[in-house]
Amino acid sequence: MKLKRMLACGLAIASLFCMTAAASAAAPKTAVQTQQDAKVAEAKKVAYMDVDNASEEMRTRILEARKTVINSESWVIDGMDATVQHSDGTETPVPHFSDLFPGWNYAEIMNPSVKAVRDEAALTGYDAQQAARIAEALKVAYIDLDTAPNEAWTNRILNARRTIIESEDWVADEFDAVVVHADGTETRLPHFSDLFPDWDLPVDETIAKAAADSKRADTGAQMRSQSKEVSCYLNYPDPDHFTWPFYQLVHNGSSLETEVLILPVGGTCNLGYTDMDTGVSFLQRSRLVEGDTMRLKTNSGIDYNFGVRASTFDVPGSAWFLVESKR
């Protein structure tokens, strides 16, 4: 989930994108590949503009264009070396990031929130700890899983990705979600693949097994509960696990809504929805205030075994929520 303040840029990002471009080039291009080539060509018209002297709106456009361009190339971060091994035993060295994109800052491009820092404000408390975790995670999160030398490295990459994923607000691709504010305005959540193309949704296997057992033991009671005010204690997120859901229900309707009723004085909350049968996180949104409603639009007629989880980045304490399964 997003932090208000993040570390400044200039991180030593150790990321690795080793794509077998030679193999794909030999085959005729598909319509999707042709569209992607056109997208990259358009991006290059903007990507090489001066980002330092650009307006805020133009800066965003340039960074998005640069993201498209760097994701279209094979490279390895400076300080590391990589090769592509071919079936005939030959190897092709992967160029370094700075050789292809001199002067570009990978962390700033791939996660623009990293640059959103007020230089005059010092990070303290949980924000400082979380910012440090994100800085470390960015060093390995974008390494290609296929290049991981062993299971330990695979787990390290996946854990780093989870840290990055949880620093953003998003909803799973097959759903739509909005925050309905007290004044009636709405803020739409971006889809997961828009922020993290080719990454998998985060999964907590432990919570999935425990919650699935609980569902089998008490399904009837959960299905009868369509609207309920629930209290929970907000704490800081656990860096190693999802926050345990404070409420679980079987939802079968057009939307699942969680309204923030009462928060600790001066505090905000983070909300997330978990599929309790699989452990997959479907949604997360940070820094909600009293009066905000998190609305997840769903397909009527399908049973979803949801868990609603909550945490805070600022003021721990008791909070109240209204959870409603809308028909």
Long-range contacts (C-beta under 8 A, 24 or more apart in sequence): 1-166, 1-167, 1-168, 1-169, 1-237, 1-270, 1-284, 1-285, 1-286, 1-287, 1-313, 2-113, 2-167, 2-168, 2-169, 2-286, 2-287, 3-113, 3-127, 3-130, 3-131, 3-134, 3-167, 3-286, 3-313, 4-127, 4-287, 4-313, 5-116, 5-117, 5-118, 5-121, 5-123, 5-127, 5-131, 6-113, 6-114, 6-115, 6-116, 6-117, 6-131, 6-134, 7-114, 7-117, 7-123, 7-131, 7-132, 7-134, 7-135, 8-114, 8-115, 8-117, 8-119, 9-105, 9-107, 9-108, 9-114, 9-115, 10-105, 10-107, 11-107, 11-114, 11-135, 11-138, 11-139, 12-79, 12-139, 13-77, 13-106, 13-107, 13-138, 13-139, 13-142, 14-77, 14-79, 14-80, 14-139, 14-140, 14-143, 15-77, 15-97, 15-106, 15-110, 15-138, 15-139, 15-140, 15-141, 15-142, 15-143, 16-76, 16-77, 16-80, 16-82, 16-142, 16-143, 16-144, 16-147, 17-70, 17-71, 17-73, 17-74, 17-75, 17-76, 17-142, 17-144, 18-74, 18-76, 18-82, 18-84, 18-94, 18-144, 18-146, 18-147, 19-73, 19-74, 19-144, 20-84, 21-74, 22-84, 22-86, 22-92, 36-72, 39-68, 40-68, 40-69, 40-72, 43-68, 43-69, 44-69, 60-112, 63-108, 63-109, 63-112, 66-101, 66-104, 66-109, 67-109, 67-110, 69-101, 70-97, 70-100, 70-101, 70-104, 70-106, 70-109, 70-110, 71-197, 73-100, 75-99, 75-100, 75-101, 77-106, 82-147, 106-142, 107-138, 110-138, 110-142, 111-138, 111-164, 111-167, 113-167, 113-168, 114-138, 126-236, 126-313, 126-314, 127-313, 130-167, 130-313, 133-163, 133-239, 134-163, 134-164, 134-167, 136-160, 136-163, 137-161, 137-163, 137-164, 138-164, 161-196, 161-199, 161-202, 162-202, 163-239, 164-196, 165-196, 165-199, 165-202, 166-202, 166-237, 166-284, 168-195, 168-284, 169-284, 169-285, 169-286, 170-194, 170-195, 170-196, 170-283, 170-284, 171-282, 171-283, 171-296, 172-201, 172-280, 172-281, 172-282, 172-283, 175-282, 175-283, 175-296, 175-297, 175-298, 176-296, 176-297, 177-283, 177-285, 177-294, 177-295, 177-296, 177-297, 178-295, 178-297, 179-285, 179-288, 179-292, 179-293, 179-294, 179-295, 180-292, 180-293, 180-295, 181-291, 181-292, 182-290, 182-291, 182-292, 189-283, 189-285, 201-280, 201-281, 201-282, 202-242, 202-280, 202-281, 203-278, 203-279, 203-280, 203-281, 204-241, 204-242, 204-274, 204-279, 204-281, 205-279, 206-241, 206-279, 207-241, 207-242, 207-244, 207-245, 207-274, 207-276, 207-279, 207-307, 208-275, 208-276, 208-277, 208-278, 208-279, 208-280, 209-279, 211-245, 211-248, 211-274, 211-276, 211-277, 211-279, 211-305, 211-307, 212-276, 212-277, 212-305, 214-248, 214-276, 215-248, 215-250, 215-276, 215-277, 215-305, 219-250, 222-248, 222-249, 222-250, 222-305, 223-249, 223-250, 223-252, 225-249, 225-325, 226-324, 226-325, 227-322, 227-323, 227-324, 227-325, 228-322, 228-323, 229-261, 229-320, 229-321, 229-322, 229-323, 230-308, 230-320, 230-321, 230-322, 230-323, 231-318, 231-319, 231-320, 231-321, 232-310, 232-318, 232-319, 232-321, 233-316, 233-317, 233-318, 233-319, 234-263, 234-264, 234-267, 234-269, 234-310, 234-311, 234-312, 234-315, 234-316, 234-317, 234-318, 234-319, 235-311, 235-312, 235-316, 236-311, 236-312, 236-313, 236-316, 237-270, 237-311, 237-313, 242-272, 242-274, 242-281, 242-309, 243-272, 243-309, 243-310, 243-311, 244-309, 245-274, 245-276, 245-307, 245-308, 245-309, 246-308, 246-309, 246-310, 246-321, 247-307, 247-308, 247-321, 247-323, 248-276, 248-305, 248-306, 248-307, 248-308, 249-305, 249-306, 249-308, 249-323, 249-325, 250-303, 250-304, 250-305, 250-306, 251-298, 251-303, 251-304, 251-305, 251-306, 251-325, 252-300, 252-301, 252-302, 252-303, 252-304, 252-325, 253-298, 253-300, 253-325, 253-326, 253-327, 254-297, 254-298, 254-300, 254-326, 254-327, 255-295, 255-296, 255-297, 255-298, 255-326, 256-295, 256-296, 256-298, 256-304, 256-306, 256-323, 256-324, 256-325, 256-326, 257-293, 257-294, 257-295, 257-296, 257-322, 257-323, 257-324, 257-326, 258-293, 258-294, 258-308, 258-321, 258-322, 258-323, 258-324, 259-291, 259-292, 259-293, 259-294, 259-321, 259-322, 259-324, 260-288, 260-289, 260-290, 260-291, 260-292, 260-293, 260-294, 260-319, 260-321, 261-290, 261-319, 261-320, 261-321, 261-322, 262-290, 262-318, 262-319, 262-320, 263-289, 263-290, 263-315, 263-317, 263-319, 264-312, 264-315, 264-316, 264-317, 264-318, 264-319, 265-315, 266-314, 266-315, 267-312, 267-314, 267-315, 267-316, 267-317, 267-319, 268-312, 268-313, 268-314, 268-315, 269-310, 269-311, 269-312, 269-319, 270-310, 270-311, 270-312, 270-313, 271-308, 271-309, 271-310, 272-308, 272-309, 272-310, 273-306, 273-307, 273-308, 273-309, 274-306, 274-307, 274-309, 275-304, 275-305, 275-306, 275-307, 276-305, 276-306, 276-307, 277-305, 282-306, 286-313, 287-313, 300-327
